[in-house]
Amino acid sequence: MGRLVIDGENVYELDEECLQEKHKEELKQKRLQHTKTTDQPDSNRQKRRF
């Protein structure tokens, strides 16, 4: 059973399983975006010469 939200005269039931899945997908997208930005080489770093 989900949570009930009362908004004035309206009552809504939230599907908690759906909310959890949505939250997991959002976290997955954030991780993908973070890895894309951190995997790119930093152009401000100095190159080492051996």
PDB file of N, CA, C and O in Angstrom:
ATOM      1  N   MET A   1       0.834  -1.175   0.000  1.00  0.00           N
ATOM      2  CA  MET A   1       0.000   0.000   0.000  1.00  0.00           C
ATOM      3  C   MET A   1       0.881   1.242   0.000  1.00  0.00           C
ATOM      4  O   MET A   1       1.926   1.264   0.651  1.00  0.00           O
ATOM      5  N   GLY A   2       0.473   2.251  -0.712  1.00  0.00           N
ATOM      6  CA  GLY A   2       1.240   3.484  -0.813  1.00  0.00           C
ATOM      7  C   GLY A   2       0.825   4.502   0.230  1.00  0.00           C
ATOM      8  O   GLY A   2      -0.079   4.272   1.033  1.00  0.00           O
ATOM      9  N   ARG A   3       1.502   5.616   0.197  1.00  0.00           N
ATOM     10  CA  ARG A   3       1.172   6.709   1.110  1.00  0.00           C
ATOM     11  C   ARG A   3       0.015   7.514   0.546  1.00  0.00           C
ATOM     12  O   ARG A   3      -0.161   7.619  -0.668  1.00  0.00           O
ATOM     13  N   LEU A   4      -0.768   8.078   1.453  1.00  0.00           N
ATOM     14  CA  LEU A   4      -1.869   8.935   1.042  1.00  0.00           C
ATOM     15  C   LEU A   4      -1.454  10.391   1.182  1.00  0.00           C
ATOM     16  O   LEU A   4      -0.841  10.782   2.174  1.00  0.00           O
ATOM     17  N   VAL A   5      -1.793  11.181   0.182  1.00  0.00           N
ATOM     18  CA  VAL A   5      -1.522  12.612   0.200  1.00  0.00           C
ATOM     19  C   VAL A   5      -2.870  13.312   0.127  1.00  0.00           C
ATOM     20  O   VAL A   5      -3.658  13.067  -0.786  1.00  0.00           O
ATOM     21  N   ILE A   6      -3.126  14.182   1.091  1.00  0.00           N
ATOM     22  CA  ILE A   6      -4.380  14.933   1.113  1.00  0.00           C
ATOM     23  C   ILE A   6      -4.066  16.355   0.695  1.00  0.00           C
ATOM     24  O   ILE A   6      -3.266  17.042   1.331  1.00  0.00           O
ATOM     25  N   ASP A   7      -4.705  16.790  -0.382  1.00  0.00           N
ATOM     26  CA  ASP A   7      -4.507  18.130  -0.924  1.00  0.00           C
ATOM     27  C   ASP A   7      -5.871  18.804  -1.008  1.00  0.00           C
ATOM     28  O   ASP A   7      -6.575  18.704  -2.013  1.00  0.00           O
ATOM     29  N   GLY A   8      -6.219  19.479   0.055  1.00  0.00           N
ATOM     30  CA  GLY A   8      -7.547  20.102   0.099  1.00  0.00           C
ATOM     31  C   GLY A   8      -8.619  19.030   0.124  1.00  0.00           C
ATOM     32  O   GLY A   8      -8.679  18.231   1.059  1.00  0.00           O
ATOM     33  N   GLU A   9      -9.462  19.007  -0.891  1.00  0.00           N
ATOM     34  CA  GLU A   9     -10.518  17.997  -0.973  1.00  0.00           C
ATOM     35  C   GLU A   9     -10.072  16.767  -1.758  1.00  0.00           C
ATOM     36  O   GLU A   9     -10.805  15.782  -1.839  1.00  0.00           O
ATOM     37  N   ASN A  10      -8.886  16.823  -2.328  1.00  0.00           N
ATOM     38  CA  ASN A  10      -8.381  15.706  -3.132  1.00  0.00           C
ATOM     39  C   ASN A  10      -7.488  14.794  -2.301  1.00  0.00           C
ATOM     40  O   ASN A  10      -6.726  15.261  -1.454  1.00  0.00           O
ATOM     41  N   VAL A  11      -7.588  13.495  -2.547  1.00  0.00           N
ATOM     42  CA  VAL A  11      -6.751  12.506  -1.876  1.00  0.00           C
ATOM     43  C   VAL A  11      -6.062  11.675  -2.953  1.00  0.00           C
ATOM     44  O   VAL A  11      -6.706  11.158  -3.866  1.00  0.00           O
ATOM     45  N   TYR A  12      -4.727  11.554  -2.829  1.00  0.00           N
ATOM     46  CA  TYR A  12      -3.934  10.792  -3.790  1.00  0.00           C
ATOM     47  C   TYR A  12      -3.208   9.670  -3.070  1.00  0.00           C
ATOM     48  O   TYR A  12      -2.828   9.809  -1.908  1.00  0.00           O
ATOM     49  N   GLU A  13      -3.018   8.564  -3.762  1.00  0.00           N
ATOM     50  CA  GLU A  13      -2.217   7.467  -3.228  1.00  0.00           C
ATOM     51  C   GLU A  13      -0.938   7.388  -4.038  1.00  0.00           C
ATOM     52  O   GLU A  13      -0.975   7.298  -5.265  1.00  0.00           O
ATOM     53  N   LEU A  14       0.201   7.422  -3.346  1.00  0.00           N
ATOM     54  CA  LEU A  14       1.495   7.336  -4.009  1.00  0.00           C
ATOM     55  C   LEU A  14       1.936   5.883  -4.069  1.00  0.00           C
ATOM     56  O   LEU A  14       1.902   5.172  -3.064  1.00  0.00           O
ATOM     57  N   ASP A  15       2.348   5.451  -5.242  1.00  0.00           N
ATOM     58  CA  ASP A  15       2.865   4.100  -5.428  1.00  0.00           C
ATOM     59  C   ASP A  15       4.340   4.112  -5.026  1.00  0.00           C
ATOM     60  O   ASP A  15       5.189   4.572  -5.789  1.00  0.00           O
ATOM     61  N   GLU A  16       4.644   3.606  -3.831  1.00  0.00           N
ATOM     62  CA  GLU A  16       5.991   3.672  -3.295  1.00  0.00           C
ATOM     63  C   GLU A  16       6.986   2.853  -4.116  1.00  0.00           C
ATOM     64  O   GLU A  16       8.140   3.257  -4.254  1.00  0.00           O
ATOM     65  N   GLU A  17       6.570   1.730  -4.656  1.00  0.00           N
ATOM     66  CA  GLU A  17       7.468   0.932  -5.488  1.00  0.00           C
ATOM     67  C   GLU A  17       7.877   1.707  -6.730  1.00  0.00           C
ATOM     68  O   GLU A  17       9.039   1.681  -7.136  1.00  0.00           O
ATOM     69  N   CYS A  18       6.920   2.392  -7.327  1.00  0.00           N
ATOM     70  CA  CYS A  18       7.200   3.201  -8.511  1.00  0.00           C
ATOM     71  C   CYS A  18       8.159   4.337  -8.157  1.00  0.00           C
ATOM     72  O   CYS A  18       9.079   4.631  -8.921  1.00  0.00           O
ATOM     73  N   LEU A  19       7.953   4.972  -7.009  1.00  0.00           N
ATOM     74  CA  LEU A  19       8.830   6.055  -6.580  1.00  0.00           C
ATOM     75  C   LEU A  19      10.251   5.558  -6.344  1.00  0.00           C
ATOM     76  O   LEU A  19      11.210   6.253  -6.678  1.00  0.00           O
ATOM     77  N   GLN A  20      10.399   4.359  -5.771  1.00  0.00           N
ATOM     78  CA  GLN A  20      11.723   3.788  -5.543  1.00  0.00           C
ATOM     79  C   GLN A  20      12.434   3.507  -6.866  1.00  0.00           C
ATOM     80  O   GLN A  20      13.623   3.794  -7.006  1.00  0.00           O
ATOM     81  N   GLU A  21      11.712   2.951  -7.832  1.00  0.00           N
ATOM     82  CA  GLU A  21      12.299   2.678  -9.143  1.00  0.00           C
ATOM     83  C   GLU A  21      12.729   3.976  -9.831  1.00  0.00           C
ATOM     84  O   GLU A  21      13.800   4.053 -10.433  1.00  0.00           O
ATOM     85  N   LYS A  22      11.874   4.985  -9.728  1.00  0.00           N
ATOM     86  CA  LYS A  22      12.199   6.278 -10.325  1.00  0.00           C
ATOM     87  C   LYS A  22      13.456   6.864  -9.674  1.00  0.00           C
ATOM     88  O   LYS A  22      14.324   7.399 -10.364  1.00  0.00           O
ATOM     89  N   HIS A  23      13.550   6.761  -8.356  1.00  0.00           N
ATOM     90  CA  HIS A  23      14.713   7.262  -7.631  1.00  0.00           C
ATOM     91  C   HIS A  23      15.982   6.515  -8.056  1.00  0.00           C
ATOM     92  O   HIS A  23      17.030   7.134  -8.237  1.00  0.00           O
ATOM     93  N   LYS A  24      15.893   5.197  -8.216  1.00  0.00           N
ATOM     94  CA  LYS A  24      17.041   4.407  -8.654  1.00  0.00           C
ATOM     95  C   LYS A  24      17.500   4.831 -10.043  1.00  0.00           C
ATOM     96  O   LYS A  24      18.700   4.942 -10.296  1.00  0.00           O
ATOM     97  N   GLU A  25      16.550   5.069 -10.942  1.00  0.00           N
ATOM     98  CA  GLU A  25      16.889   5.502 -12.298  1.00  0.00           C
ATOM     99  C   GLU A  25      17.561   6.875 -12.283  1.00  0.00           C
ATOM    100  O   GLU A  25      18.513   7.109 -13.028  1.00  0.00           O
ATOM    101  N   GLU A  26      17.070   7.779 -11.439  1.00  0.00           N
ATOM    102  CA  GLU A  26      17.671   9.101 -11.345  1.00  0.00           C
ATOM    103  C   GLU A  26      19.103   9.014 -10.833  1.00  0.00           C
ATOM    104  O   GLU A  26      19.986   9.708 -11.337  1.00  0.00           O
ATOM    105  N   LEU A  27      19.339   8.163  -9.832  1.00  0.00           N
ATOM    106  CA  LEU A  27      20.695   7.979  -9.315  1.00  0.00           C
ATOM    107  C   LEU A  27      21.614   7.402 -10.382  1.00  0.00           C
ATOM    108  O   LEU A  27      22.768   7.809 -10.509  1.00  0.00           O
ATOM    109  N   LYS A  28      21.086   6.443 -11.152  1.00  0.00           N
ATOM    110  CA  LYS A  28      21.874   5.833 -12.222  1.00  0.00           C
ATOM    111  C   LYS A  28      22.265   6.879 -13.260  1.00  0.00           C
ATOM    112  O   LYS A  28      23.405   6.891 -13.725  1.00  0.00           O
ATOM    113  N   GLN A  29      21.332   7.757 -13.629  1.00  0.00           N
ATOM    114  CA  GLN A  29      21.613   8.815 -14.603  1.00  0.00           C
ATOM    115  C   GLN A  29      22.651   9.795 -14.062  1.00  0.00           C
ATOM    116  O   GLN A  29      23.531  10.237 -14.800  1.00  0.00           O
ATOM    117  N   LYS A  30      22.551  10.135 -12.777  1.00  0.00           N
ATOM    118  CA  LYS A  30      23.526  11.050 -12.178  1.00  0.00           C
ATOM    119  C   LYS A  30      24.912  10.432 -12.184  1.00  0.00           C
ATOM    120  O   LYS A  30      25.897  11.118 -12.453  1.00  0.00           O
ATOM    121  N   ARG A  31      24.997   9.127 -11.885  1.00  0.00           N
ATOM    122  CA  ARG A  31      26.290   8.443 -11.900  1.00  0.00           C
ATOM    123  C   ARG A  31      26.890   8.444 -13.295  1.00  0.00           C
ATOM    124  O   ARG A  31      28.089   8.668 -13.464  1.00  0.00           O
ATOM    125  N   LEU A  32      26.049   8.191 -14.301  1.00  0.00           N
ATOM    126  CA  LEU A  32      26.538   8.193 -15.678  1.00  0.00           C
ATOM    127  C   LEU A  32      27.044   9.570 -16.070  1.00  0.00           C
ATOM    128  O   LEU A  32      28.093   9.682 -16.705  1.00  0.00           O
ATOM    129  N   GLN A  33      26.325  10.613 -15.707  1.00  0.00           N
ATOM    130  CA  GLN A  33      26.756  11.971 -16.029  1.00  0.00           C
ATOM    131  C   GLN A  33      28.045  12.302 -15.303  1.00  0.00           C
ATOM    132  O   GLN A  33      28.923  12.952 -15.870  1.00  0.00           O
ATOM    133  N   HIS A  34      28.174  11.869 -14.061  1.00  0.00           N
ATOM    134  CA  HIS A  34      29.385  12.144 -13.284  1.00  0.00           C
ATOM    135  C   HIS A  34      30.588  11.433 -13.886  1.00  0.00           C
ATOM    136  O   HIS A  34      31.666  12.020 -13.980  1.00  0.00           O
ATOM    137  N   THR A  35      30.424  10.186 -14.292  1.00  0.00           N
ATOM    138  CA  THR A  35      31.554   9.451 -14.859  1.00  0.00           C
ATOM    139  C   THR A  35      31.943  10.025 -16.212  1.00  0.00           C
ATOM    140  O   THR A  35      33.121  10.005 -16.569  1.00  0.00           O
ATOM    141  N   LYS A  36      30.983  10.537 -16.972  1.00  0.00           N
ATOM    142  CA  LYS A  36      31.317  11.146 -18.259  1.00  0.00           C
ATOM    143  C   LYS A  36      32.152  12.397 -18.070  1.00  0.00           C
ATOM    144  O   LYS A  36      33.073  12.643 -18.849  1.00  0.00           O
ATOM    145  N   THR A  37      31.852  13.194 -17.051  1.00  0.00           N
ATOM    146  CA  THR A  37      32.602  14.434 -16.831  1.00  0.00           C
ATOM    147  C   THR A  37      33.946  14.171 -16.183  1.00  0.00           C
ATOM    148  O   THR A  37      34.897  14.905 -16.454  1.00  0.00           O
ATOM    149  N   THR A  38      34.067  13.160 -15.343  1.00  0.00           N
ATOM    150  CA  THR A  38      35.335  12.898 -14.669  1.00  0.00           C
ATOM    151  C   THR A  38      36.263  12.050 -15.519  1.00  0.00           C
ATOM    152  O   THR A  38      37.465  12.036 -15.253  1.00  0.00           O
ATOM    153  N   ASP A  39      35.776  11.347 -16.518  1.00  0.00           N
ATOM    154  CA  ASP A  39      36.626  10.530 -17.364  1.00  0.00           C
ATOM    155  C   ASP A  39      37.375  11.339 -18.413  1.00  0.00           C
ATOM    156  O   ASP A  39      38.365  10.868 -18.973  1.00  0.00           O
ATOM    157  N   GLN A  40      36.910  12.547 -18.679  1.00  0.00           N
ATOM    158  CA  GLN A  40      37.563  13.372 -19.679  1.00  0.00           C
ATOM    159  C   GLN A  40      38.841  13.936 -19.113  1.00  0.00           C
ATOM    160  O   GLN A  40      38.878  14.327 -17.947  1.00  0.00           O
ATOM    161  N   PRO A  41      39.905  13.989 -19.921  1.00  0.00           N
ATOM    162  CA  PRO A  41      41.173  14.517 -19.420  1.00  0.00           C
ATOM    163  C   PRO A  41      41.054  16.007 -19.089  1.00  0.00           C
ATOM    164  O   PRO A  41      40.328  16.753 -19.746  1.00  0.00           O
ATOM    165  N   ASP A  42      41.766  16.404 -18.081  1.00  0.00           N
ATOM    166  CA  ASP A  42      41.757  17.799 -17.649  1.00  0.00           C
ATOM    167  C   ASP A  42      42.735  18.584 -18.512  1.00  0.00           C
ATOM    168  O   ASP A  42      43.934  18.307 -18.503  1.00  0.00           O
ATOM    169  N   SER A  43      42.237  19.544 -19.246  1.00  0.00           N
ATOM    170  CA  SER A  43      43.083  20.299 -20.165  1.00  0.00           C
ATOM    171  C   SER A  43      44.014  21.254 -19.427  1.00  0.00           C
ATOM    172  O   SER A  43      44.971  21.754 -20.019  1.00  0.00           O
ATOM    173  N   ASN A  44      43.757  21.516 -18.152  1.00  0.00           N
ATOM    174  CA  ASN A  44      44.593  22.430 -17.380  1.00  0.00           C
ATOM    175  C   ASN A  44      45.818  21.752 -16.768  1.00  0.00           C
ATOM    176  O   ASN A  44      46.719  22.431 -16.274  1.00  0.00           O
ATOM    177  N   ARG A  45      45.858  20.439 -16.795  1.00  0.00           N
ATOM    178  CA  ARG A  45      46.988  19.712 -16.223  1.00  0.00           C
ATOM    179  C   ARG A  45      48.196  19.830 -17.141  1.00  0.00           C
ATOM    180  O   ARG A  45      48.076  19.859 -18.366  1.00  0.00           O
ATOM    181  N   GLN A  46      49.349  19.897 -16.518  1.00  0.00           N
ATOM    182  CA  GLN A  46      50.567  19.933 -17.298  1.00  0.00           C
ATOM    183  C   GLN A  46      50.955  18.524 -17.701  1.00  0.00           C
ATOM    184  O   GLN A  46      50.788  17.579 -16.929  1.00  0.00           O
ATOM    185  N   LYS A  47      51.467  18.387 -18.897  1.00  0.00           N
ATOM    186  CA  LYS A  47      51.885  17.072 -19.369  1.00  0.00           C
ATOM    187  C   LYS A  47      53.293  16.792 -18.845  1.00  0.00           C
ATOM    188  O   LYS A  47      54.143  17.681 -18.807  1.00  0.00           O
ATOM    189  N   ARG A  48      53.519  15.565 -18.451  1.00  0.00           N
ATOM    190  CA  ARG A  48      54.831  15.150 -17.972  1.00  0.00           C
ATOM    191  C   ARG A  48      55.712  14.743 -19.146  1.00  0.00           C
ATOM    192  O   ARG A  48      55.265  14.084 -20.085  1.00  0.00           O
ATOM    193  N   ARG A  49      56.945  15.144 -19.067  1.00  0.00           N
ATOM    194  CA  ARG A  49      57.913  14.710 -20.093  1.00  0.00           C
ATOM    195  C   ARG A  49      58.909  13.777 -19.431  1.00  0.00           C
ATOM    196  O   ARG A  49      59.446  14.070 -18.362  1.00  0.00           O
ATOM    197  N   PHE A  50      59.143  12.667 -20.072  1.00  0.00           N
ATOM    198  CA  PHE A  50      60.079  11.675 -19.521  1.00  0.00           C
ATOM    199  C   PHE A  50      61.357  11.670 -20.297  1.00  0.00           C
ATOM    200  O   PHE A  50      62.266  10.903 -19.984  1.00  0.00           O
TER     201      PHE A  50
END
